[in-house]
């Protein structure tokens, strides 16, 4: 027991050479108006090794902090405060802003005033609003939009066909037959004939460009794989 | 492109987080009971007292849970509480006016003051460094608070030698006793207008002498100091400091000394009687104290003008407790509460001291069987003849009585739960069709005709229910309103099994059955000590076992139910463990299963081992559950102790193994694996009987100076899938070794701090002792605060990393997630769940791990558990800022792609890009507005719904809620509009009804024209 006490004592002597009281204040703002809203809260350095409670007037003191680099954070139930990097060196205290998840070194070039001033950033909202039945919201959903579009197409198609130019209609029917042939081939697993059918359909479509571009087959390949991936889902 | 958009849309549906709590569900699906802890009555400076200022009355107390709290004496609600840090334990408090001040920490290092009514902190001052504090027992020794004329002037005595005057937030003066040849330990202050008297004990040969220093209250200068000619043998209990005098006992003789700034005067003694003990009953400011003479006489003695006088003599018949108060008329009053274990009531006498008359005498119908004996009483005089009494009992219950009327009870013992088990409830016993078996045809017809009168009502009810449909939903309350008939019968479950019984034992020797629906206590039993006085039962931490759950119970036989086995140490007054008792009780009613005879009174345990036990666990063999205890002599005890148990255990002996935490002779705690040996013993009854002992097979070796700190048992729940299919159609097979243990190690407390000191975390195969996974974590000084949880093949741990110098590093808390898979690569299968631990393949493991920054320190961590294990598991943690938070498994997947967007294959697995920071989403705080203070442990239990898990957190407070990590996929959504559906269906039916004749007519007409 004695050696341990001695160690503690020696440690105290070493630490005792320079230890600072870190001082600061909570500035009340619209988010957190006063102590009655904040409740019991405290300001801690690192893993709560050094801590100071926030008083009714918003002031806090973290006593006897030895030299070093610390991460200052506020332990509060309902409010979010910024974290800060505090460097203590020979009775001087430097405060830098710190973004959680970023490396501590090098410190930010911005130097914050000391004594530290902290203010609440946000009051935590623990609840999700209850989603109510909303006709507009339902209509906006892509599923419903697709359904309506599909339904409209089914109803509108016969009228569309009727109003079409007979020649164009003839063309369109031919195209459709080709496409359906290609689709059937692809579905039955006959990729080659499906491809050729697709190509034929494509070339048929590109009447103005009689020579098929060399990119066309390559352009089709990702299309195919995407289609396949989608089917699997 | 459109296809891609659709894919993204579906993905976003998947990715949306499980919905947070709705505000209207708060308090319905969850409950929170806040406690302050059991009042600390060791010294009068921490014991409960009433305080009245500006027409308001509060009850102040410091508690064993290290809190300072104010309770409302009318309602029993917590007005405010301040929970101190564990290393900063509250040692004394003092109040005056609207201020209460406290000293805490070693030697009273920290002074705080609070507003007595709302708990706002007014002052926090460090009087000395905690590491220079005096470490003595009791902690309160050498500390004292006294108020000056104003509440902003606070005189403090700390470390037994330093006096400070703290004025406002500044220290006006400090006086420290010089180190002299002889040691003086000051322990009391007395403030008068002329001087501040500091009284302490000076050690001399074989006894102590009183030493007094008079200081100037304004400047702190020593006016005079003197050692009184006195010889005190017992130390602190033998002297009292009154405002103007010191009284002490010297070999039974009462002596006193009048204080004056010059400290001149004579020691006077009263030789008329011999006393045993002096007690301050709260009237010391009036110079009145209690002196215990012998077993039959107690004297109330007052000092007036420097002379001692007996004010009142009491002749208590049994245990008596005294409490005094200055009444509204400025006169002192005293209450004597007499109580004997045999009677069902306590009697109270209120005396006024100035006329010396008995003001009131009445009896309190106090139930000692439920709450245990009263150990402390505080009083508040309401009127001249009516007193409000505050009782503290051995089981941790606190009560307020006004006159003989009981006002409220708080079960503060629940703030120190040490073992908790969820027990499912049986279904509601149907009362329908409960006809007598021998009734004849006519009788039955008559009975059924009588029952049929309810039919119209039933039909109306059915239609209403069908149309508007308020069905049970996942967020409906689990409070079941019992029908009036079965009001007093055993509890039953609700539709989804959210209502269960939480059987919990407290360190104060009481067992409670708590309804998970609303947190009400269904039953409670005090653990009996047998018939021996001076012993108490301390339930062993986490040694509670469900011997029979609801499925094992034969429903047809009445009076049976799920059964719980609980182990407790029988501890004598000098805190040695005498023997280990086993309590076997019905989880639904708290009835003793072994002895049905005693339904009230204490629960009697049966002695199962005469030595302290090292470990106990429950074993399931061929459908039978056996409680196995291993005592410190490695002897094995079985419960239930019958032939069937012995046969099963004997058959399985060779294949069983148990890891035990053994303390070596040097005080090092090691982990040693044991197996069992059986030895036949010759019995008089000629029966084959065996005696079992455990023998060591392996020892877990640790680096020099390191100790096993804790063993975390894995959470065992059904495993739904044996592997994980990846996006590229390969499979990772889970490493499901059923014998894994998480072992946490720490540097030994006496080893000198070295740079190599670290905390260790190991996954150990408990059969062979082989290490499957290990991690070396930084130690915080010499302390380790690693929290870990493990289930299936998933390990999550949390620690603090102090290192920030390295590139890219930052100080902070880290959470590491580790998943173990079989073999060295994908698609490799070793069948680890059924493989022998001795197989070479058992150590072929691939660990995937990732580390995250978690913004808070945590005090407990666990995983959700569901009935079949299909639902994904969430991590539940208790933050130090009083919150219970859930973290989605998707965030803690150790295979999140780092530094790039997830590929389409990874998207299929729902992997998201790695982000070092775990988001601190307030909507994931399942305890929302509740401040759940100092959580020590969290336990989870499956409900009947696969999607939902019950979460119970306990520490100072109790908190219970439900979580659905993958949303409630197995119940209809609450927002589902049933009325709309019914109306739509009805509308369609009506449309068909209208259009059908039209269509028929049209068809007919068509036939005519063609």
Interface residues (C-beta under 8 A of the other chain):
Chain A: X3 X4 X7 X8 X11 X12 X35 X36 X39 X40 X46 X47 X48 X49 X51 X52 X53 X54 X55 X56 X60 X61 X63 X64 X69 X70 X71 X73 X75 X76 X77 X78 X100 X101 X102 X103 X104 X105 X124 X125 X126 X127 X128 X129 X130 X131 X132 X133 X142 X226 X227 X229 X230 X233
Chain B: X3 X4 X5 X6 X7 X9 X10 X19 X20 X21 X22 X23 X24 X26 X82 X85 X112 X115 X118 X119 X120 X121 X122 X123 X124 X126 X129 X131 X132 X750 X752 X753 X780 X785 X800 X802 X804 X805 X807 X808 X809 X810 X811 X812 X813 X853 X855 X857 X880 X881 X882 X883 X904 X915 X916 X917 X922 X923 X925 X928 X929 X931 X975 X977 X980
